């Protein structure tokens, strides 16, 4: 782990709960500068604010903010309040930005959201919406692994110790009867924590036999000759599980509910646009990824097409699956049993959904205390 990431992890929390870091996708740790679309603020300011600062990752599981920012949908809802964006490479850095007051609203994975909430004793953030489901696969070298019964003695990569995919793999291996030390990754199957940026190279060089990873890394491995042996959707009821949430600073939610509502309205309308214009949305997403301030490189069609297809855009936070993911982390020994009561506040989301003629989202009993 780099010294930079270590400092970010240490700063982001006050009480040790997890063994290791809970990153969203393991894409690094530093935030990049503002990448707001060139859309001028127009109209009255929301809540009298000069700006609203949102954060997200430069990958396909964060399609909602990437597409919505590029198309100007977020700025439109904010009127005369300027949208400011930051692109993050890992969950701990985004949680630290939220905790320090440098960020108001963010798109992030379930594990860092759980981590940030529990380590602040329920005071730092609220999950206020869903954004994406699915988009995670076990991709293997078909010459070395032909079926799920061939995993013993093999090396499987995950993005980061204790991150969402790491927990999912450890839980899957345990249910299949494999013994693995969660902290070291050693056992019947070796779990090797590898940054998603270098996983394709490690795969091609043969230092790993497969990887349990999110999009677009999974599709990159398939394009490099790998085989998708298991889509994680098959392990969840109705094939749905949270991969990206929307979180907000509790202070910002309390002080500026109209601004939060505006961002949520933009999110809901962006999701609707993505679902009704998939080809245009895919192009908009890839245009954003090509931006040097986001990912710096567009995805080739043989990666972009399956990566986009494998992700389900949703307003539903899929709260019940968040609790299950937390339970899996506890079972693996990576998390002390957390009290997630109060982690959700879906009041404004459901207000927006009602106004858009959509069904309300459920917090699975984990709503505000």
Buried (B, 14 or more C-beta within 10 A) or exposed (E): EEEEBEEBBEBBBEEEBBBBBBBBBBBBBEBBEBBBBEBEBEEEBBBEBEBBBBBBBBBBBBBBBBBBBBBBBBBBBBBBBBBBBBBBBBBBBBBBBBBEEBBBBBBBBBBBBBBBBBBBEBEBBBBBBBBBBBBBBBBBBEEBBEEEEBBEEBBBBBBBBBBBBBBBBBBBBBEEEBEBEBEEBEBBBBBBBBBBBEBBEBBBEEBBBBBBBBBBBBBBBBBBEBBBBBBBBEBBEEEBBBBBBBBBBBBBBEEBBEBBBBBBBBBBBBBBBBEEBEEEBBBBBBBBBEBEBBBEEBBEEEBBEBBBBBBBBBBBBBBBBBBBBBBBBBBBEBBEEBEBEBBBBBBBBBBBBEEEEBEEBBBBEBBBE
